[in-house]
């Protein structure tokens, strides 16, 4: 029998130094709504939601909480990609038997749901969570106005996570997700940009709901943005979260009005676009005006744009993506992203130390 647990995404937990400040950017600029909270002597957490996306921001109150050590090592960042699964004890036991590192054994909470925790990559973990009726992690108290009608939601779900790995970690990370958690590899590409290069592989859960783009630098080439991330972040970690939108032009236009800044794309990209593909949605003028990238696979097209990082270490940013049939990734946009981020790095006068 094929081993392929039906994983979904429960929530993504960020450890942050300042909960109020981190929440303000996500609510005012991106349109997330506070929906639940929990607090203890060790930490305080706030759950934000938009569409089917739930982000949990956690600020440590005690130096003994893991969030304190994480922020000291990495700054604000993704610490937990929590996965829903119907039978947590069974999946936990099977994953551990296949080599997963157990960090917290199955525990039954007051609401009747069970959670457990296994190691992922770098300092990122996976909490396994039995689904709940409200879609929130166990232990959270729903805020009084959480049931109010949502606003004009632009972002619908988490499309994928981009993960930067230390050189030499890519193959064993792919093997971990495919053999230990039952994911499948759906895309692979070696990308070269000038004298720099990186190796990328994409793994996806059996349900198609959890997708990780795994990237490691090519050590035979000159150092670039992936090396910079690893240095400034202090090891492997999540480089960006990709938010899926139903209409990327509308979403990006609104986010720009709210103050979100995006990376620029050279005009030549759009001059050559018609030679590369025929657009099935949106016009070149719309895409060019917003600096949105477009690519395609065998099933359709996808439209992507990447935000300018506001992280003090410039190690975390976001992506907005619309899929018009496409299920994987084309072979042009990963290179275009690399070039755009590299240009941003050079324009900012950043150098690897």
N, C-alpha and C positions, 0 to 999 in steps of 0.2 A: 504494500500500500504506500502511495506517495505521501511523504511528510510535507504538508503545506498548511500550517495554521492560518486561519482566516483573520489576519491582523487588520485592524483599522487604526486610525489616529485618535487617541483620547484627548491629549493636550500636549503642549510644548511648554516646559518650564524653563524660564530664564532666571538665573541668579543675578541680582542687581545690587549696586551699592546704594542707590537712592530710589526707593519704590515710587515715591510721589513724582519725581522727575521722569522716570522711565514710563510710568503710566500716562503722564501728560502728553508725551510725544505720540504714543500709540492711539490715544483717544482724540486729541485735537487734530492731528495731521492725517492719521490713517482711518479714523472713524470707528475704532473699537469701543465697545461699551463695557463698563464694569458690571459684572453680574453676580459675583460671590467673593467672599473673603474668609480667611481663617488666620488665627494668630495664637501664638504661644509665647512662653518666655524665650524660646530659641529663635523664632522667626515669625515674620508676617508675610502673608501671601494674598495677592489680589488676582482674581480670574477675570480676563477680558474676553469678549466674544464679538465676532462678526461673521455672519453666514454660518458655516459649519466649522469655523476656526476658533479654538479656545487656546489662549495664551495665558500662562500663569507666571506672574512676576513675584519672586520671593526675595526678600531682604532679610539677611541674618540679623538677629538681635544679640546673639551670643557668639563669641569667637570659637565656640565648640561646634557650631552648626556648620555643615559642609559648605554652605553658601559663602561663609566668610573666607574659607581657604580658597574656594573657587575664584571669587572676585579678586582676591589678592594675587592669584597666579595668572588670571586671564582677563580681568576686567569683566564688565557685564557680558553675559553670553548664554547660549543654550546649554543647559546642564542635563536635561531629561527629555527625550522623545518618548512620551508615554503611549503604549500600544494597547488597544482594546482586544480582548480575546475572551471567548465565553467560558473556557475552563482553565483558569489561571494555574491551579496546582498541577494539572496534567501537562500543560505546555511548559511550565517552569521546570518540572522534573525531567521532561524529555530534552529541553534545551541544555540543562546542566549535564545530563548524561552524554550529550554531544559536544561538550566542551565549554559551554557558557560559564562565566564567572558568577556565582551566586552572591548577591550583595544584601538581599533581604528575603527570607523565606516567606512562603505564602501566609498572609495575615487576613483574618476576617474582621471587617469593620462594623460599626454600629448599624450601618444601613444594610447590612447583609452581604455586601460585596467583598470580594477578596482581591488583594494586590500582592505583588512580589516584585523584586527588582533584580535585574541582571546587568552586567557590564556591557557596554557597547564599544565605543572607540574613544581614544583619549580619555578625558574625564567626563564624557557623556554616557549616561546610563539609559536603560529602558525599564520603566515601570510597567509591568503587565497589569492591566485593570479590567475587571469585569464591567461591561457596559451598564450604565445607570439611566434611569428615565429622564434625568435633567442634563445628561451629558457632562456633568462636572465631576472632578475627582472626589473621592470620599473625604469627609471631614470639613467640607466647605459649607458656609452658611449663605444662602441666597440673599442678596441685597433687596431691600423693600421695593425699589423701583426697577428691578431687573426684568419684570414681566411687562414693562411698558413697551409699546410698539417700537420696534427698531427703526432707525432712521434710514436714509438712503444708502443701503449697504452696497459697497462697490466690490468687495472681495468676498469670494464664495467659499473657498476651501484651500487647504495646503496642497500644492501640486507636487513639490519635491523639496528635499534638503540638499544643499551643496556642501560637501564635506572635504576639507583639506587634510591630507594624511602625510605623515613623515615618509620620506623616501624608504622604500622597502616594505611598507605596511599595506600597500594596495591589495596584493594577491591574498594575503591572509585575512584581510577585512572582507573581501569578496567571498572567500571561503567560509568565513564565519556566518555571514548572512544567508548564503545559499545552503550550506550543510547544517548549520546549527538552528537557523530560524526558518528554513524552507523557502527563502526568497529565490528568485530566478534572475539571471543576468540578462538584460534586455538591450544593452548598447555598450559599445567599446570604441574608443578612438584615441590615437596618439596625435596630439596637437602640437604643431611647431609654428612659432611666431618669431621670425628673425632668428636670433641666436638662442632663443629660449624655447623650452618645450615642456609639456606635461602629459601624463598618461591618465585617461579618464575611463571609468567603467560605471555603468548604472545598474543597480539592483532594485528589484521591486517585489513586494509581497504578492502572494498568490491571488489576493483580492484586487490587486492593482491600486490599492488605496495608500500604500506607503512606498515612496520612491526615494532612493538615496543616490545622488551623483557623487561618486567617490573619485577624488583627484589627488595625484601625487606628483611632485616635481621630477623631471628627468635630470639626474645628477650629472649626466654627460654634457648637458647644455649649460648656458649661463644662468645664474639665479635670477628669479623674477618675482611676480606677485605671490605665487604659492609659497615660495621660500620666505617672503616677507611676512605673510600671514602666520606661518609656523613659528617664525622668530618672535613676532610681536604678540601673538596669542599665547605663546609658550607651549607649543605642541599641537597635536591634531585636534580638530574641532569643526564646528559648523561655521562655514563662511557666509552663507546666506539662506534665508527661507524664501521660497517662491509661493506667492499668493496667487491663486487662480481667480480671474475676473471673467465675467460673461461678455463684457465689452471693454477691451483694453483701451480703446481710444477715449471712451467716456470716463473710465476709471482714472487713467493717467492725467487727463485734462483736469479732473476734479482734484486729484491729489496735488498737482502742481499749484492750483489755486490756493490750496491749504498750506502751501509752503514746502512740500516734499521736493527735494532736488534730485535730478536723475543724471546719469552719465550721458555724455554726448557721443554721437556717432558721426564719423566723417561723412561729408556730403557725397563723396565718391561711392560710399556704400549704396546709396539710393540711385545714383547714376547707373550703377551696374546691376541693380536689382532685377530689372525687366529681362536682362540677358540670362538670369539665373532661374527665374520662376515666373509664373503667371498668377497674380493675386486672385484669390477667391473671396476675399472679404477685406474691407477697408481699402482706401486709395493710397497711392504712393504719397500724395500730398499730405494726407492725414498722418501717415506713419513718419514721414520726413519731418513734419512740423513738430512732432513730439519725440523724435529720435527713437522710435520703436523699431526693433529688429523683427524680421520675418524669416521663417525657415519652413521646411516641410519634410515629412517622411512618406511612406507608402500609403498612409491612411488619410493624410490631409496636411493642413498648415498650422503653424503656431506662431504667436506674436509675443515678443518678450521685451522688457525694458528693466534696467537695473538702477537702483537708487544710489546716490552718493552717500557714502558712509558718514554717519554722525558720531560714530564710536570714537572715544579719545585715542584708541590705538588703531583706528581705521581697519578693524578686523571683522566687522559684522555689518552687513547691509541686507537689503531686501530686493526681491524681484517681483514684478507683476507680469503674469503670463495669461494669455488666452489661447485655448486650444480649439481649432476649427477642424476637428477630425483627427489631427495628429495624436498619436499615442506615445511616441518615443521622442527622440530629439534628432534634428537634422544635423548635417555635418558642417554647417556654416556658422551657426550662432555661438557655439562654444568658443570658437576661435575669435569671433567678433567681440564677445564678452571679454576674453582675455586681453585683446588689443585695447578695448575701451578702458578697462581697469588699469592696464599698464600705463596708458597715456595719462590717466588721472594721477597715478602714482608719481610719474615723472613731472607732470605739471605742478604738483604740490612740492616738488623738490625733495622727495623722499628717496633715501638710499639705504641699501642693506648694510647693516653693521656686522 
